[in-house]
């Protein structure tokens, strides 16, 4: 990807107390927004649920802010912390 090309990928992180339906709830929001999941990792650390996903917006008709708002609503509904960052921002913030 050249510096002039804008990535259509983003990183989604999910944290919370483990309960039934977290993956289904988050992925349902992404599917309804036509955001494709490229990679997904999840883990249970004692009673805590963690998940990170690499997603692609190239087939979505919604902008990043709208998808972020829908994920915020799901986070509130399920008592989770859900964050989404553009891939470029994530890479910049986590560089060494």
C-alpha positions in Angstrom: 0.0 0.0 0.0 1.4 3.4 -0.9 1.3 6.4 1.3 -1.5 7.8 -0.8 -3.7 4.7 -0.5 -6.1 4.7 2.4 -6.5 1.3 4.2 -10.0 0.0 4.3 -9.0 -2.2 7.3 -9.6 -1.6 11.0 -8.9 -3.3 14.3 -11.8 -4.1 16.7 -11.1 -5.0 20.3 -13.6 -6.4 22.8 -13.2 -6.7 26.5 -15.6 -7.7 29.2 -16.9 -10.3 31.7 -17.5 -13.6 29.8 -21.1 -14.5 29.0 -23.0 -16.3 26.3 -23.5 -14.4 23.0 -20.6 -11.9 22.9 -19.1 -13.1 19.6 -22.6 -13.5 18.1 -23.5 -10.0 19.2 -20.4 -8.2 17.9 -20.2 -10.2 14.7 -23.9 -9.6 14.0 -23.3 -5.8 14.1 -20.4 -6.1 11.7 -22.4 -8.4 9.3 -25.3 -6.0 9.3 -22.9 -3.2 8.3 -21.4 -5.5 5.6 -18.0 -5.3 7.3 -15.9 -8.4 6.6 -14.0 -10.1 9.3 -10.5 -11.0 8.0 -9.1 -12.5 11.2 -10.4 -13.1 14.7 -8.8 -14.2 17.9 -10.6 -14.6 21.2 -9.6 -15.8 24.7 -11.1 -16.3 28.1 -8.7 -15.2 30.9 -10.4 -16.5 34.1 -13.8 -14.8 33.9 -12.7 -12.1 31.4 -13.4 -12.3 27.7 -11.0 -10.7 25.2 -11.3 -10.6 21.4 -9.4 -8.8 18.7 -10.4 -8.7 15.0 -9.0 -7.4 11.8 -11.9 -6.2 9.7 -12.3 -4.8 6.2 -14.7 -2.0 5.3 -14.3 -2.2 1.5 -17.8 -3.8 1.0 -19.6 -1.7 3.6 -22.0 1.1 2.5 -21.6 2.7 6.0 -18.8 5.0 7.0 -16.4 4.3 9.9 -18.1 6.6 12.3 -21.5 4.9 11.8 -20.1 1.4 12.3 -18.3 2.7 15.4 -21.6 4.1 16.8 -23.4 0.8 16.2 -20.6 -1.0 18.1 -20.8 1.5 20.9 -24.6 0.7 21.2 -23.8 -3.0 21.3 -21.1 -2.4 24.0 -23.6 -0.5 26.1 -26.3 -3.2 25.6 -24.0 -6.0 26.5 -21.9 -4.3 29.2 -18.7 -4.6 27.2 -15.8 -2.3 26.1 -15.7 -2.3 22.2 -13.1 -0.2 20.4 -12.5 0.2 16.7 -9.5 1.9 15.2 -8.5 2.4 11.6 -5.5 0.1 10.8 -3.3 3.1 10.1 -4.1 4.7 13.4 -3.6 1.4 15.2 -0.2 0.8 13.6 0.9 4.4 14.4 -0.1 4.1 18.0 1.6 0.7 18.5 4.9 1.3 16.7 8.1 0.7 18.5 
